[in-house]
């Protein structure tokens, strides 16, 4: 699974609350810790669904 955050991110922090292992807020934008994605795919999907501006894209390999 590949997770990316688009430039449209507003830094609301919803993703970091849902999945703090993978998402963090830096300089008013979410960033992804790619090393932690493998064991929390379901929470990554939940974070993407909860994003108010649809700034999280998930690609399945």
C-alpha positions as CSV (number, residue, x, y, z in Angstrom):
1,X,0.0,0.0,0.0
2,X,1.2,3.5,-0.9
3,X,-0.1,6.5,1.0
4,X,0.4,10.1,-0.1
5,X,-0.8,13.5,1.1
6,X,-1.8,16.0,-1.5
7,X,-0.9,19.7,-1.4
8,X,-4.6,20.4,-0.7
9,X,-4.1,19.2,2.9
10,X,-5.2,21.9,5.4
11,X,-3.4,20.3,8.4
12,X,-6.6,19.7,10.4
13,X,-5.0,16.7,12.2
14,X,-7.8,14.2,11.7
15,X,-5.5,11.7,10.1
16,X,-2.9,12.0,12.9
17,X,-5.7,11.5,15.5
18,X,-6.9,8.4,13.8
19,X,-3.5,6.9,12.9
20,X,-0.7,8.6,14.8
21,X,1.8,5.9,13.9
22,X,1.6,6.8,10.2
23,X,0.5,10.5,10.1
24,X,2.0,13.6,11.7
25,X,1.4,17.3,11.2
26,X,4.5,19.3,10.2
27,X,4.3,22.9,9.1
28,X,0.5,22.8,8.8
29,X,0.5,19.7,6.5
30,X,0.2,16.0,7.2
31,X,3.2,13.9,6.5
32,X,3.4,10.1,6.1
33,X,5.8,7.8,8.0
34,X,6.1,5.2,5.2
35,X,7.9,2.7,7.5
36,X,4.8,2.3,9.6
37,X,2.1,1.8,6.9
38,X,2.5,-2.0,6.6
39,X,0.9,-2.8,9.9
40,X,-1.8,-0.2,9.9
41,X,-3.5,-0.3,6.5
42,X,-7.0,-0.3,7.9
43,X,-6.3,2.9,9.9
44,X,-4.8,4.5,6.8
45,X,-8.0,3.9,5.0
46,X,-10.0,5.3,7.9
47,X,-7.9,8.4,7.9
48,X,-8.3,8.9,4.2
49,X,-12.1,8.5,4.5
50,X,-12.2,11.0,7.4
51,X,-10.1,13.7,5.6
52,X,-12.4,16.7,5.2
53,X,-10.6,17.8,2.0
54,X,-9.8,14.3,0.5
55,X,-6.1,15.0,0.6
56,X,-5.0,11.5,1.4
57,X,-4.5,9.1,-1.6
58,X,-4.1,5.4,-1.1
59,X,-2.8,3.0,-3.8
60,X,-2.9,-0.7,-3.5
61,X,0.0,-2.6,-5.1
